[in-house]
């Protein structure tokens, strides 16, 4: 290691030594959020129907239904919210399981109105 790198490490180490457990936890979560933020920004702006179908497949929605659900979500202008997120919100709203919520979206596209 270079001397500069060691000096920076020692400086950070001294700062952390002065923190109690609660302060360390708060710092940990602050840094975690900082690290994840660029990934979340990218995910918010870079989705596609194929990605959303893959999410639905992993949630247990069959392939044929996932195509239809993604089409309905896209028609409603909610693709950026995530098709899986929409299915989850419909499930919560209607009291159905994931597959039932996906079927509700296929049966009635108005179920997506006012979700967000």
Secondary structure, DSSP 8 states (H G I E B T S, - for coil): --HHHHHHHHHHHHHHHT--HHHHHHHHHHHHHHHHHHHHHHHHH---HHHHHHHHHHTT--HHHHHHHHHHHHHTT-GGG-HHHHHHHHHHHHT--HHHHHHHHHH-GGGGTT--
